Amino acid sequence: MSKQELAVLGQPGAGECCPALLTAPLDEDQAADLAKVFKALGDPVRLRLLSMIASRAGGEVCVCDLTPAFELSQPTISHHLKLLKQAGLIDSERRGTWVYYRLLPQTTDRLAAILTRPAGQPLPEITPAGAAS
């Protein structure tokens, strides 16, 4: 597994706002930054952790409530949470011996905007593979 730092979209050094994929091609830097965030989301454990944090009533969840949901060690869960945090998807706050996590909606909103088709524009027609033109 790579030990590279993950850039946070919208943060200094992360490249500026990415256009929607269907409106303009991403430049090399935007694509690299975006790929780092998707890489953080590309693991089923991290995707589940993000979902558990995002869907929690009150907007935050203690790590003590996340760990029992997985058949993984606490250090492994902490590693996955660290990668989500480096990607700018979550933030944390230590309270005594426990750490509480919350979603950073500006990053998920930016991802949604990048993947959203502009209103009123038709989807490109896709010809199934092997179909006659």
Backbone as ProteinMPNN parsed JSONL, in Angstrom:
{"seq_chain_A": "MSKQELAVLGQPGAGECCPALLTAPLDEDQAADLAKVFKALGDPVRLRLLSMIASRAGGEVCVCDLTPAFELSQPTISHHLKLLKQAGLIDSERRGTWVYYRLLPQTTDRLAAILTRPAGQPLPEITPAGAAS", "coords_chain_A": {"N_chain_A": [[0.846, -1.185, 0.0], [0.516, 2.216, -0.758], [2.241, 4.949, 0.761], [1.791, 7.607, 0.388], [0.903, 11.055, 0.863], [-2.433, 12.232, 0.993], [-4.084, 14.552, -0.973], [-6.249, 17.23, -0.107], [-9.244, 18.122, -1.505], [-9.958, 21.409, -2.51], [-8.295, 22.558, -0.685], [-5.295, 24.442, 0.06], [-2.774, 23.866, -2.34], [-3.981, 21.659, -3.384], [-5.027, 21.911, -5.869], [-7.34, 23.756, -7.771], [-10.919, 24.23, -7.984], [-12.581, 21.543, -9.477], [-13.824, 20.889, -12.735], [-17.077, 19.676, -13.749], [-17.207, 16.315, -14.811], [-18.505, 15.902, -17.234], [-18.548, 18.33, -18.484], [-16.098, 19.528, -19.026], [-12.782, 18.486, -19.802], [-10.683, 17.161, -17.233], [-7.727, 18.692, -15.981], [-4.276, 17.622, -15.722], [-3.315, 17.903, -13.037], [-5.715, 18.275, -11.58], [-6.969, 15.83, -12.068], [-5.163, 14.079, -10.825], [-5.359, 14.91, -8.132], [-8.065, 14.422, -7.619], [-8.141, 11.68, -8.036], [-6.763, 10.759, -5.806], [-8.58, 11.19, -3.734], [-10.661, 9.515, -4.548], [-9.259, 7.145, -4.383], [-8.996, 6.881, -1.636], [-11.628, 6.327, -1.072], [-11.89, 3.924, -2.298], [-11.784, 1.528, -0.925], [-13.577, -1.062, 0.632], [-13.91, -1.123, 3.459], [-13.242, 1.485, 4.253], [-15.198, 2.878, 2.853], [-17.509, 1.923, 4.11], [-16.998, 2.89, 6.713], [-17.063, 5.674, 6.243], [-19.737, 5.917, 5.467], [-21.021, 5.118, 7.833], [-20.238, 7.178, 9.554], [-21.26, 9.455, 8.224], [-24.013, 8.971, 8.245], [-24.784, 9.035, 10.841], [-26.851, 10.025, 13.495], [-26.879, 13.287, 14.773], [-24.483, 13.906, 13.694], [-21.869, 13.119, 14.334], [-19.574, 10.557, 15.414], [-18.28, 8.314, 17.82], [-15.115, 6.731, 17.877], [-15.158, 4.444, 19.343], [-17.644, 3.404, 18.841], [-17.486, 2.697, 16.213], [-15.513, 0.718, 15.788], [-16.441, -1.9, 16.788], [-18.122, -2.766, 14.717], [-16.685, -4.049, 12.805], [-14.605, -6.792, 11.843], [-11.926, -6.311, 12.47], [-8.762, -5.174, 13.728], [-8.328, -2.59, 16.222], [-6.153, -0.804, 15.642], [-6.075, -1.102, 12.832], [-8.561, -0.105, 12.015], [-8.198, 2.526, 12.871], [-6.146, 3.271, 11.119], [-7.51, 3.24, 8.636], [-9.364, 5.28, 9.138], [-7.601, 7.404, 9.399], [-6.669, 7.652, 6.752], [-9.051, 8.442, 5.466], [-9.368, 10.876, 6.707], [-7.034, 12.243, 5.861], [-7.686, 12.487, 3.208], [-9.547, 14.424, 3.309], [-12.183, 13.888, 3.797], [-13.311, 13.39, 6.264], [-13.27, 14.711, 9.634], [-11.766, 15.018, 12.891], [-12.021, 14.949, 16.498], [-10.48, 14.922, 19.59], [-11.666, 13.801, 22.666], [-11.06, 13.507, 25.806], [-10.236, 10.204, 26.32], [-11.271, 9.27, 23.982], [-11.877, 9.487, 20.432], [-13.758, 11.471, 18.284], [-15.507, 11.403, 15.233], [-16.458, 13.219, 12.283], [-18.297, 13.972, 9.309], [-16.994, 15.818, 6.54], [-18.757, 17.811, 4.801], [-18.249, 19.556, 2.653], [-16.346, 18.374, 1.018], [-17.589, 15.999, 0.1], [-19.726, 17.194, -1.174], [-18.381, 18.552, -3.224], [-17.377, 16.353, -4.661], [-19.802, 15.267, -5.505], [-20.682, 17.348, -7.168], [-18.769, 17.27, -9.185], [-19.349, 14.851, -10.376], [-21.894, 15.16, -11.306], [-24.241, 15.485, -13.892], [-24.708, 18.26, -15.979], [-27.648, 20.22, -15.569], [-30.414, 19.664, -17.664], [-28.966, 18.754, -19.83], [-28.689, 16.185, -22.189], [-27.902, 12.711, -21.674], [-24.98, 11.182, -23.059], [-25.357, 9.055, -25.872], [-25.047, 5.587, -25.625], [-23.635, 2.942, -27.254], [-24.207, -0.452, -27.158], [-21.617, -2.875, -26.651], [-20.566, -4.724, -29.409], [-22.896, -4.315, -30.805], [-24.6, -3.563, -33.836], [-23.939, -0.686, -35.794]], "CA_chain_A": [[0.0, 0.0, 0.0], [1.265, 3.452, -0.881], [2.247, 5.786, 1.957], [1.767, 8.995, -0.039], [-0.098, 11.927, 1.467], [-3.597, 12.479, 0.16], [-4.439, 15.968, -1.061], [-7.633, 17.537, 0.212], [-9.829, 19.009, -2.501], [-10.355, 22.713, -1.988], [-7.299, 23.044, 0.251], [-4.118, 24.938, -0.641], [-1.917, 22.835, -2.89], [-4.767, 20.534, -3.88], [-5.623, 22.239, -7.161], [-8.593, 24.467, -7.552], [-12.167, 23.562, -8.287], [-12.578, 20.659, -10.643], [-15.059, 20.98, -13.518], [-17.824, 18.428, -13.846], [-16.573, 15.449, -15.81], [-19.21, 15.967, -18.512], [-18.519, 19.672, -19.051], [-14.751, 19.85, -19.506], [-11.791, 17.504, -19.35], [-9.853, 17.538, -16.092], [-6.312, 18.787, -16.304], [-3.477, 16.571, -15.076], [-3.288, 18.103, -11.585], [-7.058, 18.017, -11.051], [-7.2, 14.384, -12.13], [-4.327, 13.45, -9.798], [-5.944, 15.216, -6.823], [-9.339, 13.72, -7.521], [-7.843, 10.245, -7.934], [-6.358, 10.479, -4.42], [-9.796, 11.105, -2.92], [-11.341, 8.276, -4.93], [-8.459, 6.038, -3.852], [-9.38, 6.738, -0.234], [-12.961, 5.729, -1.063], [-11.853, 2.684, -3.056], [-11.698, 0.365, -0.047], [-14.899, -1.294, 1.232], [-13.929, -0.762, 4.882], [-13.295, 2.952, 4.349], [-16.51, 3.306, 2.373], [-18.457, 1.656, 5.206], [-16.729, 3.842, 7.795], [-17.594, 6.976, 5.838], [-21.193, 5.819, 5.517], [-21.428, 5.086, 9.245], [-20.033, 8.519, 10.106], [-22.168, 10.398, 7.56], [-25.414, 8.697, 8.536], [-24.987, 9.051, 12.29], [-27.65, 11.119, 14.044], [-26.049, 14.207, 15.527], [-23.384, 14.308, 12.838], [-20.551, 12.628, 14.707], [-19.584, 9.23, 16.018], [-17.073, 7.957, 18.557], [-14.403, 5.575, 17.333], [-15.565, 3.281, 20.133], [-18.858, 2.87, 18.219], [-17.156, 2.23, 14.861], [-14.656, -0.467, 15.809], [-17.138, -3.194, 16.918], [-18.844, -3.129, 13.494], [-15.75, -4.696, 11.894], [-13.761, -7.862, 12.372], [-10.573, -5.805, 12.269], [-8.187, -4.631, 14.962], [-8.491, -1.152, 16.419], [-5.17, -0.058, 14.853], [-6.444, -1.138, 11.414], [-9.659, 0.859, 11.866], [-7.589, 3.855, 13.002], [-5.424, 3.538, 9.878], [-8.507, 3.585, 7.617], [-9.895, 6.598, 9.487], [-6.543, 8.369, 9.083], [-6.678, 7.867, 5.303], [-10.236, 9.249, 5.154], [-9.098, 12.231, 7.193], [-6.042, 12.842, 4.961], [-8.364, 12.786, 1.947], [-10.45, 15.55, 3.529], [-13.573, 13.429, 3.845], [-13.777, 13.459, 7.642], [-12.424, 15.404, 10.595], [-11.869, 14.369, 14.197], [-11.773, 15.738, 17.705], [-10.233, 14.076, 20.758], [-12.352, 14.176, 23.909], [-10.572, 12.553, 26.802], [-9.547, 9.069, 25.706], [-11.952, 8.876, 22.748], [-11.84, 10.383, 19.283], [-15.051, 11.571, 17.606], [-15.356, 11.709, 13.814], [-17.603, 13.821, 11.601], [-18.162, 14.15, 7.872], [-16.736, 17.149, 6.002], [-19.659, 17.802, 3.646], [-17.754, 20.311, 1.506], [-15.638, 17.459, 0.117], [-18.557, 15.132, -0.581], [-20.475, 18.066, -2.087], [-17.537, 18.782, -4.4], [-17.389, 15.11, -5.438], [-21.114, 15.174, -6.145], [-20.731, 18.333, -8.253], [-17.902, 16.794, -10.261], [-19.97, 13.693, -11.02], [-23.258, 15.481, -11.713], [-24.474, 15.939, -15.256], [-25.346, 19.58, -15.969], [-29.104, 20.173, -15.741], [-30.954, 19.883, -18.99], [-28.163, 18.168, -20.903], [-28.967, 14.751, -22.337], [-26.773, 11.805, -21.535], [-24.504, 10.708, -24.347], [-25.893, 7.734, -26.22], [-24.058, 4.532, -25.506], [-23.927, 1.793, -28.099], [-23.691, -1.662, -26.497], [-20.512, -3.53, -27.332], [-20.991, -5.769, -30.342], [-24.116, -3.949, -31.518], [-24.381, -2.975, -35.164], [-24.187, 0.768, -35.812]], "C_chain_A": [[0.881, 1.234, 0.0], [1.164, 4.271, 0.392], [2.254, 7.255, 1.599], [0.673, 9.756, 0.685], [-1.237, 12.145, 0.48], [-3.919, 13.969, 0.186], [-5.917, 16.134, -0.753], [-8.154, 18.504, -0.836], [-10.233, 20.308, -1.838], [-9.374, 23.284, -0.982], [-6.095, 23.558, -0.533], [-3.248, 23.774, -1.113], [-2.679, 21.661, -3.473], [-5.333, 20.802, -5.263], [-6.958, 22.904, -6.9], [-9.768, 23.646, -8.041], [-12.095, 22.758, -9.58], [-13.878, 20.85, -11.411], [-15.796, 19.652, -13.463], [-17.231, 17.617, -14.981], [-17.227, 15.544, -17.175], [-19.2, 17.352, -19.139], [-17.158, 20.052, -19.618], [-13.794, 18.775, -19.014], [-11.026, 18.041, -18.144], [-8.426, 17.721, -16.576], [-5.563, 17.751, -15.467], [-3.482, 16.691, -13.555], [-4.643, 17.812, -10.95], [-7.341, 16.521, -11.015], [-6.399, 13.667, -11.046], [-4.912, 13.682, -8.405], [-7.241, 14.455, -6.598], [-9.122, 12.219, -7.347], [-7.446, 9.868, -6.507], [-7.574, 10.35, -3.509], [-10.55, 9.821, -3.249], [-10.575, 7.057, -4.434], [-8.814, 5.8, -2.387], [-10.747, 6.071, -0.115], [-12.991, 4.344, -1.703], [-11.729, 1.422, -2.224], [-13.047, 0.158, 0.634], [-14.98, -0.916, 2.713], [-14.033, 0.748, 5.028], [-14.637, 3.493, 3.877], [-17.578, 3.068, 3.442], [-18.257, 2.624, 6.362], [-17.295, 5.213, 7.468], [-19.116, 6.982, 5.917], [-21.705, 5.828, 6.961], [-21.306, 6.467, 9.887], [-21.07, 9.487, 9.541], [-23.618, 10.201, 7.973], [-25.744, 8.763, 10.025], [-25.81, 10.264, 12.717], [-26.748, 11.996, 14.909], [-24.788, 14.605, 14.781], [-22.003, 13.848, 13.233], [-20.677, 11.292, 15.415], [-18.231, 8.984, 16.684], [-16.426, 6.742, 17.896], [-14.788, 4.304, 18.078], [-16.845, 2.644, 19.584], [-18.604, 2.325, 16.819], [-16.446, 0.877, 14.885], [-15.421, -1.782, 15.925], [-17.867, -3.651, 15.652], [-17.974, -3.914, 12.515], [-14.995, -5.812, 12.602], [-12.305, -7.524, 12.084], [-10.067, -5.251, 13.593], [-8.405, -3.122, 15.023], [-7.426, -0.371, 15.651], [-5.485, -0.039, 13.348], [-7.571, -0.157, 11.133], [-9.094, 2.273, 11.936], [-6.818, 4.234, 11.739], [-6.397, 3.955, 8.775], [-9.094, 4.969, 7.887], [-8.872, 7.696, 9.169], [-6.522, 8.672, 7.589], [-7.886, 8.69, 4.866], [-10.029, 10.698, 5.578], [-8.092, 12.942, 6.292], [-6.668, 13.225, 3.626], [-9.352, 13.938, 2.091], [-11.906, 15.171, 3.586], [-14.162, 13.506, 5.244], [-12.813, 14.321, 8.455], [-12.637, 14.729, 11.943], [-11.577, 15.351, 15.317], [-11.583, 14.77, 18.862], [-10.963, 14.666, 21.959], [-11.978, 13.143, 24.955], [-9.813, 11.44, 26.102], [-10.138, 8.673, 24.365], [-11.81, 9.929, 21.666], [-13.199, 10.312, 18.591], [-14.819, 12.043, 16.172], [-16.634, 12.31, 13.254], [-17.269, 13.993, 10.123], [-17.817, 15.602, 7.553], [-17.549, 17.262, 4.718], [-19.145, 18.592, 2.45], [-17.009, 19.395, 0.534], [-16.613, 16.548, -0.611], [-19.436, 15.948, -1.527], [-19.684, 18.323, -3.36], [-17.493, 17.528, -5.275], [-18.708, 14.961, -6.18], [-21.198, 16.136, -7.334], [-19.891, 17.878, -9.441], [-18.592, 15.693, -11.059], [-21.371, 13.971, -11.553], [-23.298, 16.003, -13.142], [-25.158, 17.295, -15.183], [-26.843, 19.453, -16.272], [-29.493, 20.442, -17.176], [-30.146, 19.291, -20.123], [-28.456, 16.674, -20.998], [-27.703, 13.936, -22.114], [-26.285, 11.396, -22.912], [-25.058, 9.31, -24.626], [-24.756, 6.73, -26.208], [-24.507, 3.374, -26.37], [-23.364, 0.558, -27.421], [-22.595, -2.299, -27.327], [-21.047, -4.654, -28.207], [-22.25, -5.452, -31.109], [-23.77, -3.318, -32.856], [-24.737, -1.498, -35.123], [-25.182, 1.135, -36.857]], "O_chain_A": [[1.894, 1.275, 0.699], [0.116, 4.289, 1.037], [2.674, 8.082, 2.408], [-0.348, 9.189, 1.073], [-1.017, 12.232, -0.728], [-4.013, 14.57, 1.256], [-6.734, 15.28, -1.098], [-7.585, 19.576, -1.039], [-10.784, 20.311, -0.738], [-9.589, 24.383, -0.471], [-5.891, 23.152, -1.677], [-3.018, 22.818, -0.372], [-2.06, 20.743, -4.013], [-6.069, 19.963, -5.783], [-7.617, 22.623, -5.899], [-9.61, 22.5, -8.46], [-11.621, 23.228, -10.614], [-14.939, 20.962, -10.796], [-15.199, 18.619, -13.164], [-16.804, 18.17, -15.994], [-16.571, 15.292, -18.185], [-19.776, 17.546, -20.209], [-17.074, 20.813, -20.582], [-13.979, 18.219, -17.932], [-10.758, 19.239, -18.054], [-7.964, 17.005, -17.464], [-6.149, 17.088, -14.611], [-3.636, 15.689, -12.857], [-4.713, 17.175, -9.899], [-7.889, 16.01, -10.039], [-6.908, 12.741, -10.415], [-4.959, 12.761, -7.589], [-7.48, 13.914, -5.518], [-9.844, 11.567, -6.593], [-7.762, 8.77, -6.05], [-7.598, 9.502, -2.617], [-11.021, 9.122, -2.353], [-11.183, 6.041, -4.099], [-8.92, 4.655, -1.947], [-10.996, 5.331, 0.837], [-14.016, 3.664, -1.653], [-11.582, 0.336, -2.785], [-13.613, 1.113, 1.167], [-16.018, -0.437, 3.169], [-14.822, 1.242, 5.834], [-15.153, 4.459, 4.439], [-18.448, 3.912, 3.653], [-19.227, 3.124, 6.932], [-17.932, 5.844, 8.311], [-19.712, 7.952, 6.386], [-22.707, 6.475, 7.265], [-22.166, 6.874, 10.668], [-21.685, 10.25, 10.287], [-24.375, 11.169, 8.045], [-26.896, 8.558, 10.408], [-25.499, 11.395, 12.343], [-25.944, 11.486, 15.689], [-24.095, 15.538, 15.187], [-21.038, 14.156, 12.534], [-21.733, 10.94, 15.942], [-17.185, 9.392, 16.179], [-17.115, 5.841, 17.418], [-14.75, 3.212, 17.511], [-17.103, 1.467, 19.836], [-19.421, 1.569, 16.293], [-16.755, -0.004, 14.083], [-15.081, -2.725, 15.211], [-18.198, -4.831, 15.538], [-18.474, -4.395, 11.498], [-14.78, -5.767, 13.814], [-11.555, -8.33, 11.534], [-10.855, -4.901, 14.472], [-8.637, -2.47, 14.005], [-7.758, 0.65, 15.049], [-5.187, 0.944, 12.67], [-7.544, 0.548, 10.124], [-9.476, 3.13, 11.139], [-6.835, 5.396, 11.332], [-6.137, 4.92, 8.056], [-9.298, 5.745, 6.954], [-9.239, 8.784, 8.723], [-6.373, 9.83, 7.198], [-7.764, 9.546, 3.99], [-10.46, 11.626, 4.894], [-8.27, 14.12, 5.985], [-6.231, 14.18, 2.984], [-9.932, 14.382, 1.101], [-12.779, 16.027, 3.441], [-15.372, 13.669, 5.402], [-11.699, 14.618, 8.024], [-13.581, 13.957, 12.114], [-10.983, 16.411, 15.122], [-12.422, 13.899, 19.093], [-10.887, 15.864, 22.229], [-12.521, 12.038, 24.977], [-8.856, 11.7, 25.373], [-9.574, 7.826, 23.672], [-11.643, 11.114, 21.951], [-13.723, 9.227, 18.344], [-14.037, 12.962, 15.927], [-17.739, 11.971, 13.676], [-16.107, 14.14, 9.745], [-18.297, 16.515, 8.224], [-17.082, 16.852, 3.655], [-19.567, 18.326, 1.325], [-17.046, 19.634, -0.673], [-16.48, 16.343, -1.817], [-19.846, 15.445, -2.573], [-20.247, 18.315, -4.455], [-17.564, 17.629, -6.5], [-18.73, 14.573, -7.348], [-21.726, 15.777, -8.387], [-20.281, 18.09, -10.589], [-18.436, 15.612, -12.277], [-21.973, 13.104, -12.187], [-22.495, 16.848, -13.541], [-26.095, 17.468, -14.404], [-27.245, 18.67, -17.132], [-28.958, 21.345, -17.82], [-30.59, 19.317, -21.271], [-28.468, 15.979, -19.982], [-26.588, 14.409, -22.336], [-27.084, 11.275, -23.84], [-25.204, 8.494, -23.716], [-23.661, 6.987, -26.709], [-25.627, 2.883, -26.234], [-22.168, 0.508, -27.132], [-22.635, -2.268, -28.557], [-21.889, -5.44, -27.774], [-22.651, -6.224, -31.98], [-22.764, -2.62, -32.984], [-25.718, -1.105, -34.492], [-25.508, 2.312, -37.012]]}, "name": "protein", "num_of_chains": 1, "seq": "MSKQELAVLGQPGAGECCPALLTAPLDEDQAADLAKVFKALGDPVRLRLLSMIASRAGGEVCVCDLTPAFELSQPTISHHLKLLKQAGLIDSERRGTWVYYRLLPQTTDRLAAILTRPAGQPLPEITPAGAAS"}
